[in-house]
Amino acid sequence: MSLRVRLFLAFFIVILITISSVALFVRQNVEQEVKAYVLRGGKIAPSELISDLENYYSQNLNWNGAAEILTVHNMMGGPMMGTGRGRGPGIRASESIRLADATGKIIIGTQNNDQENVASVSDLESNSYPLRVNGEIVGYLLPQQGEPFPENFGESALLESLNRGLLTAALISAAVALALAIGLAYAVSRPVQQLTKAVSQLSQGDLNQRVAVHGKDEISQLGLAFNQMAKSLDLAIENRRAMTADIAHELRTPLAIQRAHLEALQDGIYPLSMESLEPVIEQNYMLAHLVEDLRTLALADAGELRMQFRTTDLNDLVQRLATRFQSRAETLQVNIALELPEETVRIQADPDRINQILNNLVTNALRYTPAHGKITIHLWANSNNAYITVCDSGPGIPEDHLPHIFERFYRVDKSRSRSEGGTGLGLAIARQLAQIHNGSLDAANLPDGGAEFKLTLPK
């Protein structure tokens, strides 16, 4: 599940719970008030005051001490019983209402001792709130004698009850939203914290840092990208170390040979002649070749290798390539065969760099093709790409070496000397040049034996 979906669901659940809580509590309060409204003859009454009085009688079976209930409601900020609009401040419930028992006898709330202490039948029937316990009337709430109930009697209690329901729903919704927020924040922040810690360790040089990835959301994709980056950095560092060691090794051998011959010439062991200088010159050429290969790779890696792109006739280029190697192939008793299309294949490329790629491929093919063997250079094209394959009839490339032959300083035959095996950078440079042309260079073994190198170039 993606992070977006999880966030959407979290917000949706919060909204749903909020609406449900508000609806539930408001409905419950409204239902109670409606029942009380019907029960009390269509009058709005302060439900808590009536409920407290009914509960008091239910527990005590008399009204002795009921005045304390009115006092408590007054102290808790009970409803102000005003006498109507424009009549000034309201008065407390205990001052504006009376409590009568089931017979109508006034128990609490008479302001004038000379007034009747028994409510009239008409007041009990039309101007009172009956108090019931187990379905039986046990008392009445009445206004002061000769006065109606105040206009806002019970309204404030009703509003207070509804507001209390809304507040309860809001608190529950806030609690659920907070719990979801904490859970979601933990779920999101935990992998981010792990990733931050891993990045910090990686920046300090610990390239073995990896993060655990669970799921397929955006955070997981970020974790996968980090792991891939860390793996690439680790591989790059290892390759750099290996390349540094290989360069030192490759340079040390010809330098040691040159030094040995020069010291022998200096000590008079070898006579100072062209024949004695020839090994020194040969090793110097190898050093120059190695340095030039390293320079080419460094420029290619930095994207600064100068290229001269122009319209290139591949038919002519391949033909001249075969002619150039023909003499050497005859010396090695190897046949070079060309397979060219009838139509001329032209692409935008740097012909010198394409020649450099093909020179390396044909040189390697001549190196591994036995006497009386065959090298086939095949050129063809479709609407998108041009293809050049160089196939030989040699022993092929061992399968375990095939994935590594384009690595720098890699040699299939470890025992082959550098004079015979080159610098070990040729195929790496060839692939780099192919990629600079937005193409590719791949290697494979032929079913009938021998190796095949395939150069793909976009038209």
TORFIGU-17688 format. One line per 10 residues: for each residue y, z, x of C-alpha. Coordinates in nm, 3 decimals. Layout:
<nodes>
Y Z X | ...;
</nodes>
This chain:
<nodes>
0.000 0.000 0.000 | 0.335 -0.106 0.147 | 0.618 0.136 0.208 | 0.831 -0.039 -0.053 | 0.565 0.008 -0.319 | 0.522 0.374 -0.226 | 0.896 0.435 -0.249 | 0.913 0.252 -0.582 | 0.624 0.456 -0.722 | 0.780 0.781 -0.599;
1.112 0.705 -0.768 | 0.933 0.584 -1.080 | 0.729 0.907 -1.101 | 1.044 1.118 -1.057 | 1.221 0.929 -1.336 | 0.914 0.947 -1.560 | 0.873 1.321 -1.508 | 1.243 1.378 -1.569 | 1.242 1.187 -1.895 | 0.914 1.345 -2.005;
1.034 1.698 -1.925 | 1.364 1.649 -2.107 | 1.189 1.493 -2.405 | 0.924 1.767 -2.417 | 1.158 2.065 -2.400 | 1.422 1.916 -2.627 | 1.156 1.821 -2.880 | 1.007 2.171 -2.865 | 1.343 2.339 -2.915 | 1.450 2.099 -3.187;
1.118 2.149 -3.364 | 1.163 2.525 -3.355 | 1.518 2.502 -3.482 | 1.422 2.260 -3.759 | 1.146 2.492 -3.875 | 1.387 2.783 -3.870 | 1.645 2.572 -4.056 | 1.397 2.489 -4.331 | 1.263 2.843 -4.342 | 1.610 2.990 -4.383;
1.712 2.765 -4.667 | 1.897 2.499 -4.479 | 2.111 2.731 -4.266 | 2.167 2.730 -3.891 | 2.098 3.074 -3.750 | 2.090 3.236 -3.409 | 1.716 3.206 -3.352 | 1.689 3.455 -3.068 | 1.866 3.730 -3.264 | 1.645 3.676 -3.569;
1.330 3.653 -3.355 | 1.418 3.974 -3.174 | 1.477 4.156 -3.504 | 1.149 4.027 -3.653 | 0.959 4.125 -3.338 | 1.120 4.469 -3.345 | 1.008 4.532 -3.701 | 0.662 4.394 -3.627 | 0.621 4.650 -3.348 | 0.790 4.947 -3.518;
0.737 4.876 -3.891 | 1.090 5.011 -3.956 | 1.450 4.937 -3.868 | 1.525 5.266 -3.692 | 1.704 5.180 -3.366 | 1.755 4.813 -3.457 | 2.124 4.853 -3.377 | 2.027 4.845 -3.010 | 1.914 4.484 -3.049 | 2.260 4.383 -3.168;
2.413 4.580 -2.883 | 2.188 4.403 -2.629 | 2.283 4.064 -2.768 | 2.650 4.159 -2.742 | 2.606 4.267 -2.376 | 2.416 3.944 -2.296 | 2.698 3.735 -2.430 | 2.563 3.677 -2.779 | 2.728 3.432 -3.016 | 3.092 3.502 -3.101;
3.115 3.514 -3.476 | 3.461 3.378 -3.552 | 3.593 3.385 -3.909 | 3.694 3.023 -3.914 | 3.910 2.772 -3.732 | 4.257 2.881 -3.641 | 4.189 3.249 -3.702 | 4.211 3.366 -3.342 | 3.940 3.514 -3.126 | 3.598 3.565 -3.276;
3.426 3.901 -3.315 | 3.087 4.020 -3.201 | 2.775 3.982 -3.413 | 2.748 4.357 -3.475 | 3.100 4.356 -3.618 | 3.068 4.048 -3.841 | 2.718 4.076 -3.990 | 2.507 4.335 -4.167 | 2.138 4.416 -4.154 | 1.961 4.510 -4.478;
1.602 4.613 -4.535 | 1.363 4.440 -4.775 | 1.518 4.617 -5.075 | 1.870 4.508 -4.985 | 1.987 4.842 -4.853 | 2.245 4.798 -4.579 | 2.126 4.961 -4.258 | 2.364 4.832 -3.996 | 2.707 4.673 -3.998 | 2.908 4.825 -4.284;
3.275 4.841 -4.177 | 3.404 5.043 -4.478 | 3.211 5.353 -4.577 | 3.351 5.327 -4.932 | 3.183 4.987 -4.987 | 2.854 4.935 -5.164 | 2.561 5.017 -4.932 | 2.323 4.791 -5.123 | 2.364 4.413 -5.110 | 2.384 4.227 -5.437;
2.102 4.004 -5.551 | 2.324 3.697 -5.531 | 2.410 3.773 -5.167 | 2.044 3.818 -5.080 | 1.949 3.490 -5.246 | 2.235 3.265 -5.134 | 2.426 3.426 -4.850 | 2.166 3.579 -4.618 | 1.901 3.503 -4.360 | 1.563 3.652 -4.454;
1.366 3.824 -4.177 | 0.989 3.770 -4.209 | 0.686 3.933 -4.053 | 0.344 3.784 -4.131 | 0.506 3.577 -4.404 | 0.662 3.874 -4.586 | 1.036 3.946 -4.604 | 1.114 4.270 -4.420 | 1.493 4.246 -4.408 | 1.806 4.033 -4.433;
2.101 3.935 -4.219 | 2.423 3.917 -4.425 | 2.795 3.867 -4.358 | 3.042 4.141 -4.441 | 3.076 4.202 -4.810 | 3.283 3.940 -4.990 | 3.290 3.703 -4.689 | 3.080 3.400 -4.602 | 2.902 3.364 -4.271 | 3.140 3.237 -3.998;
3.144 2.856 -3.962 | 2.997 2.867 -3.614 | 2.735 3.130 -3.691 | 2.418 3.009 -3.516 | 2.570 2.686 -3.381 | 2.640 2.830 -3.040 | 2.288 2.975 -3.031 | 2.146 2.635 -3.122 | 2.350 2.466 -2.851 | 2.251 2.739 -2.609;
1.884 2.684 -2.690 | 1.911 2.309 -2.645 | 2.105 2.350 -2.323 | 1.844 2.594 -2.198 | 1.574 2.335 -2.269 | 1.772 2.070 -2.083 | 1.826 2.308 -1.792 | 1.456 2.392 -1.779 | 1.366 2.024 -1.783 | 1.622 1.956 -1.510;
1.485 2.237 -1.292 | 1.126 2.118 -1.334 | 1.230 1.760 -1.259 | 1.422 1.875 -0.952 | 1.122 2.076 -0.830 | 0.887 1.779 -0.874 | 1.139 1.543 -0.713 | 1.177 1.783 -0.420 | 0.800 1.807 -0.378 | 0.765 1.429 -0.387;
1.055 1.388 -0.146 | 0.901 1.637 0.098 | 0.561 1.467 0.073 | 0.706 1.119 0.111 | 0.934 1.227 0.396 | 0.635 1.378 0.576 | 0.425 1.068 0.514 | 0.700 0.841 0.647 | 0.833 1.062 0.927 | 0.499 1.160 1.078;
0.405 0.812 1.207 | 0.768 0.755 1.306 | 0.766 1.080 1.505 | 0.439 0.979 1.671 | 0.586 0.639 1.750 | 0.904 0.796 1.888 | 0.701 1.027 2.110 | 0.489 0.737 2.233 | 0.799 0.528 2.307 | 0.949 0.819 2.500;
0.632 0.857 2.706 | 0.617 0.480 2.760 | 0.976 0.474 2.883 | 0.878 0.735 3.144 | 0.607 0.507 3.281 | 0.298 0.618 3.087 | 0.162 0.277 2.986 | -0.152 0.424 2.831 | 0.039 0.541 2.523 | -0.097 0.416 2.190;
-0.037 0.526 1.831 | -0.294 0.565 1.556 | -0.253 0.302 1.286 | -0.365 0.361 0.928 | -0.304 0.121 0.643 | -0.112 -0.204 0.630 | 0.242 -0.096 0.539 | 0.556 -0.164 0.742 | 0.515 0.150 0.954 | 0.159 0.046 1.037;
0.278 -0.301 1.135 | 0.537 -0.138 1.359 | 0.262 0.074 1.516 | 0.050 -0.237 1.577 | 0.348 -0.412 1.736 | 0.407 -0.110 1.961 | 0.041 -0.097 2.068 | 0.049 -0.469 2.145 | 0.371 -0.428 2.342 | 0.228 -0.135 2.538;
-0.089 -0.334 2.607 | 0.116 -0.634 2.724 | 0.330 -0.415 2.950 | 0.021 -0.250 3.094 | -0.137 -0.590 3.156 | 0.185 -0.724 3.309 | 0.207 -0.428 3.547 | -0.157 -0.471 3.645 | -0.107 -0.844 3.697 | 0.202 -0.778 3.906;
0.014 -0.531 4.123 | -0.279 -0.769 4.158 | -0.046 -1.060 4.233 | 0.139 -0.859 4.498 | -0.191 -0.773 4.663 | -0.310 -1.135 4.637 | 0.013 -1.268 4.786 | -0.013 -1.023 5.075 | -0.374 -1.129 5.129 | -0.296 -1.500 5.106;
-0.008 -1.470 5.351 | -0.192 -1.245 5.595 | -0.475 -1.490 5.667 | -0.274 -1.794 5.781 | -0.028 -1.570 5.964 | -0.315 -1.405 6.149 | -0.461 -1.744 6.242 | -0.124 -1.868 6.367 | -0.069 -1.552 6.567 | -0.414 -1.569 6.725;
-0.365 -1.931 6.835 | -0.013 -1.867 6.961 | -0.128 -1.565 7.163 | -0.415 -1.770 7.302 | -0.167 -2.040 7.406 | 0.063 -1.775 7.552 | -0.219 -1.616 7.755 | -0.340 -1.955 7.880 | -0.672 -1.935 7.697 | -0.591 -2.263 7.520;
-0.405 -2.541 7.695 | -0.066 -2.631 7.548 | -0.160 -2.960 7.382 | -0.128 -3.129 7.044 | -0.493 -3.052 6.974 | -0.433 -2.679 7.035 | -0.120 -2.678 6.816 | -0.291 -2.855 6.526 | -0.446 -2.533 6.371 | -0.105 -2.364 6.391;
0.064 -2.656 6.216 | -0.211 -2.668 5.951 | -0.170 -2.300 5.871 | 0.208 -2.348 5.859 | 0.162 -2.622 5.601 | -0.058 -2.391 5.396 | 0.207 -2.119 5.410 | 0.476 -2.366 5.301 | 0.254 -2.484 5.015 | 0.185 -2.127 4.904;
0.552 -2.034 4.916 | 0.645 -2.344 4.716 | 0.379 -2.265 4.454 | 0.507 -1.911 4.425 | 0.863 -2.038 4.392 | 0.758 -2.279 4.117 | 0.583 -2.001 3.924 | 0.879 -1.765 3.964 | 1.121 -2.029 3.834 | 0.890 -2.112 3.544;
0.855 -1.746 3.449 | 1.233 -1.706 3.458 | 1.288 -2.023 3.255 | 1.495 -2.173 3.536 | 1.262 -2.449 3.654 | 1.465 -2.768 3.658 | 1.316 -3.042 3.441 | 1.424 -3.406 3.415 | 1.310 -3.518 3.070 | 1.314 -3.888 3.002;
1.105 -4.153 2.829 | 0.777 -4.168 3.021 | 0.511 -4.439 3.004 | 0.186 -4.244 3.024 | -0.027 -4.559 3.062 | 0.157 -4.652 3.380 | 0.163 -4.294 3.505 | -0.214 -4.251 3.469 | -0.279 -4.594 3.624 | -0.074 -4.508 3.932;
-0.244 -4.167 3.951 | -0.589 -4.328 3.969 | -0.470 -4.578 4.231 | -0.332 -4.296 4.444 | -0.666 -4.108 4.447 | -0.887 -4.416 4.476 | -0.909 -4.417 4.855 | -1.002 -4.049 4.874 | -1.257 -4.090 4.596 | -1.427 -4.378 4.780;
-1.447 -4.162 5.091 | -1.624 -3.892 4.888 | -1.838 -4.158 4.713 | -1.697 -4.063 4.371 | -1.611 -4.317 4.104 | -1.283 -4.280 3.909 | -1.293 -4.444 3.566 | -0.992 -4.500 3.340 | -0.993 -4.515 2.961 | -0.651 -4.629 2.841;
-0.539 -4.734 2.492 | -0.423 -5.088 2.425 | -0.087 -4.966 2.297 | 0.154 -4.806 2.539 | 0.192 -4.429 2.493 | 0.547 -4.309 2.555 | 0.674 -3.951 2.536 | 0.979 -3.752 2.639 | 0.870 -3.566 2.952 | 0.940 -3.501 3.318;
0.711 -3.756 3.488 | 0.715 -3.571 3.821 | 0.588 -3.252 3.656 | 0.325 -3.444 3.457 | 0.214 -3.599 3.785 | 0.197 -3.250 3.936 | -0.033 -3.135 3.654 | -0.263 -3.438 3.680 | -0.268 -3.428 4.062 | -0.399 -3.073 4.045;
-0.664 -3.163 3.786 | -0.790 -3.469 3.974 | -0.786 -3.280 4.306 | -1.003 -3.005 4.154 | -1.234 -3.267 4.001 | -1.281 -3.437 4.340 | -1.347 -3.097 4.499 | -1.636 -3.012 4.264 | -1.781 -3.358 4.188 | -2.086 -3.437 4.406;
-2.139 -3.765 4.587 | -2.213 -4.059 4.356 | -2.058 -3.862 4.075 | -1.793 -3.979 3.830 | -1.445 -3.868 3.720 | -1.313 -4.002 3.390 | -0.944 -4.001 3.302 | -0.896 -4.069 2.930 | -0.559 -4.123 2.760 | -0.512 -4.149 2.383;
-0.260 -4.050 2.119 | -0.203 -3.993 1.748 | 0.116 -3.971 1.545 | 0.204 -3.627 1.680 | 0.060 -3.578 2.028 | -0.058 -3.756 2.341 | -0.378 -3.639 2.509 | -0.504 -3.678 2.865 | -0.848 -3.550 2.963 | -0.990 -3.528 3.313;
-1.370 -3.498 3.307 | -1.605 -3.469 3.604 | -1.981 -3.478 3.652 | -1.991 -3.162 3.864 | -2.171 -2.836 3.793 | -1.912 -2.725 3.536 | -1.744 -2.386 3.510 | -1.958 -2.073 3.465 | -1.902 -1.934 3.116 | -1.797 -1.592 3.243;
-1.530 -1.754 3.461 | -1.399 -1.994 3.197 | -1.149 -1.751 3.034 | -0.994 -1.666 3.374 | -0.953 -1.998 3.555 | -0.583 -2.025 3.463 | -0.507 -1.682 3.610 | -0.310 -1.668 3.932 | -0.510 -1.653 4.257 | -0.835 -1.681 4.061;
-1.118 -1.872 4.226 | -1.454 -1.949 4.069 | -1.616 -1.972 4.414 | -1.504 -1.656 4.595 | -1.667 -1.771 4.919 | -1.471 -2.098 4.937 | -1.213 -2.100 5.215 | -0.845 -2.138 5.143 | -0.833 -2.468 5.321 | -1.093 -2.601 5.078;
-1.002 -2.404 4.770 | -0.622 -2.421 4.772 | -0.391 -2.131 4.698 | -0.546 -2.037 4.365 | -0.217 -2.110 4.188 | -0.261 -2.476 4.097 | -0.410 -2.430 3.750 | -0.168 -2.149 3.668 | 0.124 -2.375 3.758 | -0.027 -2.666 3.564;
-0.057 -2.462 3.246 | 0.299 -2.329 3.288 | 0.431 -2.684 3.322 | 0.236 -2.794 3.014 | 0.383 -2.507 2.813 | 0.735 -2.594 2.929 | 0.670 -2.936 2.772 | 0.573 -2.752 2.449 | 0.219 -2.863 2.513 | -0.103 -2.700 2.629;
-0.372 -2.723 2.895 | -0.728 -2.614 2.813 | -1.062 -2.618 2.989 | -1.416 -2.652 2.860 | -1.764 -2.753 2.971 | -1.912 -3.082 2.861 | -2.245 -3.078 2.676 | -2.405 -3.306 2.938 | -2.265 -3.108 3.231 | -1.935 -3.109 3.413;
-1.594 -2.973 3.329 | -1.323 -3.113 3.104 | -0.952 -3.035 3.127 | -0.744 -3.144 2.830 | -0.366 -3.185 2.852 | -0.184 -3.202 2.518 | 0.176 -3.323 2.508 | 0.393 -3.364 2.195 | 0.523 -3.714 2.133;
</nodes>
